[in-house]
């Protein structure tokens, strides 16, 4: 659904994304953290699953059904419900 020019702009970001994600996902987090990724997210899901497993006791992971990379739009009801439940717990 992106124009070709928009696609090229996103591809330019890819030059640094691997290192940025590695830095982000390799930290032990000391605050309650919830990763939510769409079940069809080809970009971040696998790495986020690993980060959640290695992130410590404060990190949890929820896979959003019927959603891709933009899971808060693809399945907004599920995303909102899980987000609110998380906020209420912390």
N, C-alpha and C positions, 0 to 999 in steps of 0.2 A: 504493500500500500504506500510505500515511499516513492518519491520521485527519484530519478537517477542522481540528481545533485545532492539530495538529502542522504541518499545511500552512500555516496562518496564521502560526505562529511562524517558520517558514522564510522566508515572504514578508516579514516584518518585517526580517529580515537583509538583504534585497535593497536596502534604502535606502542602505546603505553599501558594498555589495559591489563596485559598479563602481569606486569610487575605490580601495578596498583592492586589488583585482586589478590595477588600473592601476599602483599603486605597486609591488606585488610583481613583476609581469612586466616592468617597465620598467628594472630594474636590470641592470647588467653584473655578473655574478657571478664572484667570484675563487676559488671553491672548486668542486670537482667536483659537478655538479648533474644529476640525472636527473629529467625530467618523465615520468610515466607516466599516460596518460589512456586511458580506454576508447574504442573506435572509435565508440560510440554516445553518448558524453558530449556532450549538447547545451549544457551550461553552460560548460565550460572548454576544450574541445578546440581550437577555432579560435584562441583567444587564447594557449594554451600552445604551439601550433605556431609562432606568430609570435615568442613569447618565446624559444623554443629557437633559432630562426634568428638572432635579434638579441642573444642572451644572451652571446655570446663563445665562446671555444674550450673553456671548461670545462663547457659546457652541452650535454646531449644529450636526445633525446626518443624515447620508444618508445610506439607506439600498441598497446594491449592488445586483441587480437581477442575477439569475442564478449563484450564488456563495455560497460557504461554508465558512469555517473558513479562508482559504487562498484566500480572495476575490481579492487581487491584482494579483493573478495568474489565478484564475478561470474566471474572467471577467476583464481582464487587460485594454481593451479599455474604458470601463465604468469607472473603477477606475482611470485611468490616466486623462480622461476628467474632472471628478469631482474634482480631486486633483488640476489640473491646474487652473480650475475656482476658487477654494478656494484660492489658492496662489495669483491669480490676484486680488481678492477682498481685501486681507489683505496686 
